[in-house]
Every structure is written in structure tokens, then in C-alpha cells.
Amino acid sequence: MALTTMRSTTTITSKRIYDARSSKYNESWHPEHAANYIRWAQPDAGQHVLDLACGTGLVSIAAKHAVGPTGTVTAVDVSTGMMAIGKQSAQTGGLDIQWLEWDVTNLLSAKAQGKIRDDYDWITCATALVLLEDPLSTIKQWKELLKSGGRIITDVPTEKTMPQGMIFEQIGKEMGIEQPSRRLWVKNEKSLEQLFFDAGFEIENSWKAPGYLPRKDHRVDEAGELFDRWTGTDFCRVFGEENVREKARTMFLKRFDEMKGEGGMVNEEDAFYLVIGRNV
């Protein structure tokens, strides 16, 4: 079996979900986030950028504008549907970007086959780190694709962002239901920094950035409605299936109640922790 087909269950699930989301993906806050990524990273003209989990190519295209004709951008994703939109956008804009459909957790096999470089100036990975089964080992692998002094920028949602998703991940672990999103390791602003330290990076910058959606304060009696809404999404649909729904709902309501703070409300923010790590 070729290495490119040796995908985990999580990777296969992510591919299915994002293929389904591809046509509507750019009708969201993601274009603004992609523009911010390049503003934060500021790759120079002539540099080489590897954009991982590139989706519809929003960061890839912005990066190509930044590095210009003497620089290169390689865009990698597992979703055929998402990348098709990115390719079309790049072609329309006359941009030369290398597109590679590949599992970003298995990039050393792509390197061994000469499909990607091993001296990138920048690696970008926007809003995808929490989809990885083993982020530490994956980031260590990515480190081998950077030149000395090369940098990586990535983000994770804060522990208070989408608390409903955190609850579904918790009850999924208890019920033996695998979730495509893995955020429970994000405890505070130091969690992402520690991941990079453990992977052997120097932390060049670390900060918390506001998201793009308004803050929400949920009453505890809204939990049932939130459960119904989230189980209508691709990420959590399995919890709405007949054989697990009632148990999952009971667990969700209990966890949601345990999350309430002062005033009996569950606060939901929209924010990211970001790190720029330097390969030393």
C-alpha cells in the first residue's frame, strides 16, 4: 500500500467533512483570517512557503502575492473538493502555486518522493492543528522541512471558544466515539507554546488574537437547543444517531451545566492562541 493511502480514520473523516464544506467555506470569516496570517507572518519576496491544511487556498494565495514570482508556495491538503476551489482561484488570478493532495501528518513520505522541499522559509497551518491526532509528533516532522532559521505559524482556538465542541469531545472519549477535533489539550495560553518547546522550536512570538464572531452568553436552559443544533453538523452528527442520542444528550446537558460561571451563564468567546516558532 502506498504511503499516500495510509490515512487514519480521523484523516478520512476530515476529508469527508471538508469535501462537503468546500463550496461554502469561503463564505465565512476564513478569508479575513487568511489575510491576517500573512500580515502576522510577513514572508519576504523570494521566500519559500509550505501551506499545510491549505483548504481552499486562502493562505496559499495570500502568501503567493507576498513572495512574488521569485518565491514559491506549496499548498497541501487532503480534501479534493477544497483544493479544487483553491486551484481555480489561483488559475483565475494567474498565480503559480504547487498543489499537493496529501496527508499533512505524513509529509516525510512526500519529501522522500521529491514532491516537497526540505528548506522552506515558512510553514503556515491555519485553523487545522486541532484536527491532528498527535500534534507533537506531527510538528516535529514538519520541523524537518524547514531550513535553519525557518519559521512556522499556527493557531488553536482558546479553551473558551466553542465550549459545545469541547463537551462533545469529552463525552466522545467517554462513549468511545472518535471526534475529528481534538482540543482538550488546550488548557490556556501556554499550551501551544509548550507544544512548540517540546518539538524543539524557539518561540519567536506568542499571542492571543480576537476571532471574528461576537461573544455569546448562553443560559443553561439553552443546552438542549444547542445539542440539537450541533448534532445537525457534520462534526457532531454521530451524537444525534438513534442508538446514542439520549445518552449523549444527558451527558451534554450535565457537562454544560457544570460549565456555567457567575450569573449561571456559559460564556463563549471567539479567539485564537497563535505561535510563531523558529527552527534552531
Secondary structure in CASP SS format (residue, H / E / C, confidence):
PFRMAT SS
TARGET T0000
AUTHOR 0000-0000-0000
METHOD secondary structure of the structure
MODEL  1
M C 1.00
A C 1.00
L H 1.00
T H 1.00
T H 1.00
M C 1.00
R C 1.00
S C 1.00
T H 1.00
T H 1.00
T H 1.00
I H 1.00
T H 1.00
S H 1.00
K H 1.00
R H 1.00
I H 1.00
Y H 1.00
D H 1.00
A H 1.00
R H 1.00
S H 1.00
S H 1.00
K H 1.00
Y C 1.00
N C 1.00
E C 1.00
S C 1.00
W C 1.00
H H 1.00
P H 1.00
E H 1.00
H H 1.00
A H 1.00
A H 1.00
N H 1.00
Y H 1.00
I H 1.00
R H 1.00
W H 1.00
A H 1.00
Q C 1.00
P C 1.00
D C 1.00
A C 1.00
G C 1.00
Q C 1.00
H E 1.00
V E 1.00
L E 1.00
D E 1.00
L E 1.00
A C 1.00
C C 1.00
G C 1.00
T C 1.00
G C 1.00
L H 1.00
V H 1.00
S H 1.00
I H 1.00
A H 1.00
A H 1.00
K H 1.00
H H 1.00
A H 1.00
V H 1.00
G C 1.00
P C 1.00
T C 1.00
G C 1.00
T E 1.00
V E 1.00
T E 1.00
A E 1.00
V E 1.00
D E 1.00
V C 1.00
S C 1.00
T H 1.00
G H 1.00
M H 1.00
M H 1.00
A H 1.00
I H 1.00
G H 1.00
K H 1.00
Q H 1.00
S H 1.00
A H 1.00
Q H 1.00
T H 1.00
G C 1.00
G C 1.00
L C 1.00
D C 1.00
I C 1.00
Q E 1.00
W E 1.00
L E 1.00
E E 1.00
W C 1.00
D C 1.00
V H 1.00
T H 1.00
N H 1.00
L H 1.00
L H 1.00
S H 1.00
A H 1.00
K H 1.00
A H 1.00
Q C 1.00
G C 1.00
K C 1.00
I C 1.00
R C 1.00
D C 1.00
D C 1.00
Y E 1.00
D E 1.00
W E 1.00
I E 1.00
T E 1.00
C E 1.00
A C 1.00
T C 1.00
A C 1.00
L H 1.00
V H 1.00
L H 1.00
L C 1.00
E C 1.00
D C 1.00
P H 1.00
L H 1.00
S H 1.00
T H 1.00
I H 1.00
K H 1.00
Q H 1.00
W H 1.00
K H 1.00
E C 1.00
L C 1.00
L E 1.00
K E 1.00
S E 1.00
G E 1.00
G E 1.00
R E 1.00
I E 1.00
I E 1.00
T E 1.00
D E 1.00
V E 1.00
P E 1.00
T C 1.00
E C 1.00
K C 1.00
T E 1.00
M C 1.00
P H 1.00
Q H 1.00
G H 1.00
M H 1.00
I H 1.00
F H 1.00
E H 1.00
Q H 1.00
I H 1.00
G H 1.00
K H 1.00
E H 1.00
M H 1.00
G C 1.00
I C 1.00
E C 1.00
Q C 1.00
P C 1.00
S C 1.00
R C 1.00
R C 1.00
L C 1.00
W C 1.00
V C 1.00
K C 1.00
N C 1.00
E C 1.00
K H 1.00
S H 1.00
L H 1.00
E H 1.00
Q H 1.00
L H 1.00
F H 1.00
F H 1.00
D H 1.00
A C 1.00
G C 1.00
F E 1.00
E E 1.00
I E 1.00
E E 1.00
N E 1.00
S E 1.00
W E 1.00
K E 1.00
A E 1.00
P E 1.00
G C 1.00
Y C 1.00
L C 1.00
P C 1.00
R C 1.00
K E 1.00
D E 1.00
H E 1.00
R E 1.00
V H 1.00
D H 1.00
E H 1.00
A H 1.00
G H 1.00
E H 1.00
L H 1.00
F H 1.00
D H 1.00
R H 1.00
W H 1.00
T C 1.00
G C 1.00
T C 1.00
D C 1.00
F C 1.00
C C 1.00
R H 1.00
V H 1.00
F H 1.00
G H 1.00
E C 1.00
E C 1.00
N C 1.00
V C 1.00
R H 1.00
E H 1.00
K H 1.00
A H 1.00
R H 1.00
T H 1.00
M H 1.00
F H 1.00
L H 1.00
K H 1.00
R H 1.00
F H 1.00
D H 1.00
E H 1.00
M H 1.00
K C 1.00
G C 1.00
E H 1.00
G H 1.00
G H 1.00
M E 1.00
V E 1.00
N E 1.00
E E 1.00
E E 1.00
D C 1.00
A E 1.00
F E 1.00
Y E 1.00
L E 1.00
V E 1.00
I E 1.00
G E 1.00
R E 1.00
N E 1.00
V C 1.00
END
